[in-house]
Amino acid sequence: MSLADDKLLEQSKSGDIEAFEQLISLYEKKVYSIAYRFMGSHEDASDLAQEAMLKAYRAIKKFRGDASFKTWLYHITANVCRDELRKRSKRRETSLDEPLVFEEGEVTRETPDWTNVPEQVYEDKELQDYLHGLIQALTPEYKMVVVMREIQGLSYEEISQQMDCSLGTVKSRLSRARKMLKDKILADREQSNKVRSLKR
């Protein structure tokens, strides 16, 4: 943080709402992005990002500076999302048939054509949406480690602390989650090739 940001932090801890709003504006896009990666819905991400920022405001006086404000804020965001996912996992299982939700509306999941795909396909929005859908289909405990490691870029140690589990558990879950994603991608690719063969 810059000296100006440090000043905003101190003013926020003193109860200055305007200073807090200025401070949070520096991170709100990333907070929303983290929430979206967890939840897979723009509406849910918006709601939970707001909830996370409200929690941060209520707890700002307790911020001791053991970690950076940014890390502290992202930790709150992840916790809010994890709590919501745990609530939902008790109510229902995530379905692979469940549509992806975007601002423009809902769309059913479609497997992209994987044959003769150039390397640049990784920049393609269709593939990004497809991979996002696969991550959303994982059970909460696997989705959490994938989002925290691959999206947030947290270390194994940081994930272990945030999830309150051992380093071995984190590595094991991440390994299993990656295998699940790989197996699903390979299965979809094989299915896509079969469909293409039948059309010939």
N, C-alpha and C positions, 0 to 999 in steps of 0.2 A: 504494500500500500504506500501511496505517496504521503507526504506530510499533510497535504490538504485532506486526504482520506482519513488519516489518523485523527485529525481534528474533528472531522464529521463523526468518527467513531466515539470519541470522547464526549462530544455534544449529545450524541444519541444515548449514551449511557447515563447522561444527566437528565434524560427525559425529553429532549428536544425532538419532537415529531418531524419537523421540517428537515432537520439534519439527517434523521434516519431515512426519510424518503429519498433524499439525495444520495445517501450511501447505498441503499438497496437498489437504486436505479442502475448502479454499476454492475450489478450481478443478476438482475431479474431475468434476463434472456437465458442465462445459463441455468438458473433455477428452474425455469419453465422447461428447458431442454432435458434436464435430468428427470423431471416429473413425467414428461412425455415418454421418455425411454422406458420408464418403469410401467406406466399405465397404458400406453398405446392408444390413448384417446386425447384429442385436443381439449375437449371439455373437461375431462378429469384432470388433465395436466394443469389447466388454468386454475381450476378450483383448488387443487392441492398445492400449487405454487403459492397461491394467495394464503392458504392455511400455513404453509411453511414460513412465509415472510411475517405473518402475524405472530407465530410462535417465536420467531427470532426477535421481534420487537418486545414481546412480553418478557423474554429471557435475557435481553441485551445487557441489563445491569449485572447479570451473573457471569458475563463473558470475561474470562480471566486472561485471555491471550496466550494460553498454552499452545494453541494452534493459531493459524491465521484466521481472520474473520471470514475469509472466503471458504476455507475448509470447514469451519464451524457451521456456516450457513448451509453448505452443501450436505453436511452431515445431518442437519435438521431436516432438510428436504428429503433425503433418502429415508430417514426414519418415518416421516409422515407417509411416504409412499409405501414403505414396507408394512406399516400398520394397516393401511387400507387394503393392501393385497392379502394380508393374513385374514382380515375380516371377510373378504370376498371368497377366499379359498375355502372357507368354512361353509359358504352358501352354495357354491357351485364350482365345477371343474371348467377350466378354459377349454373351449372346443376348437379343433382345427377348422371346423366348418363355420365358425363365427366370423362375420364380416369385419374387414378393416374399416375403421371410422376415420374420416377426414373432414375437413371443414366443408368440402363440397358435398358430402354425403357419405353413405356407406357403399362399399364395393365388396363383392365376394372374392375370396382368394383364388387367384389363377396362377398356375405354374408357368413361368416363362420358358421359352424355347431355349434349351441349353446347348443345342448342336451348333457347331461352327461359330461360337461366340468369341469375339475378340476381347483382348485384355481390357479395353476401354469400357466394357460392360459394367465394370464395378463402379463407374461414375453414373450409370444409368438409373434413373429414378425407379423404374419398374423393379429392378433387382433390389434396390434399397428397400422398397416396400415389401418385397417378398421376404427378405432377410429379417426385416422388422416383424413381419407376421410370424416367422418361425420362432423368434425370441419371445414374442408375446404368448405363444402356445406352450412354452415351458412352464412347469410348475413354479410357484413363487420362489422357493429356495434356490432353484437353478437359475431362474431369470435374474434374481438379485445379484448373484455372483458375476453373471455375464455382463449385466449393466454396469456394475461397479468397476469391474476389471477392464472391459473393452470400451465402454462409453465414457465413464468417469476417469479411467486411467489410474485407479487406486492400486496401491501395492497390495501384496498378499497380506502383509501385516496390518495395513489399514482396514482391509476387508474383514480380517479376523476380529479386530477390535470393534468394528461397527456392528458385526453380526453376532458378537459375543460367542464365538466358537473357536476351536483350535485351528492352527495353521494347516494341519493335515486335512481337516474337514473342508476348509476353503479350497485347497488344491484338488481334493477328491471331487467335490461338487463341480468345480470348474472343468475338470477333465471329463466328467460324465456329461455335463451340459454341452461341451464342444463335440463330444462323440454323438450325442443325440442330434445336434444340428447337422453334423456331417452325414450321418446315416439318412436323415430326412432329405437332405439335398441330393444325395446319391440315388435314393429311391424315387424322388421326383424326376431326376434326370433320366433314369431308366424308363419310367412311365412315359415321359415325353418322347423318348426315342421310339417306344413301342407304338405310340399313337401316330407318329410320323411314318413309321413303316407300314401301318395299316392303310394310311391315306395314299400310299404310292400305288 
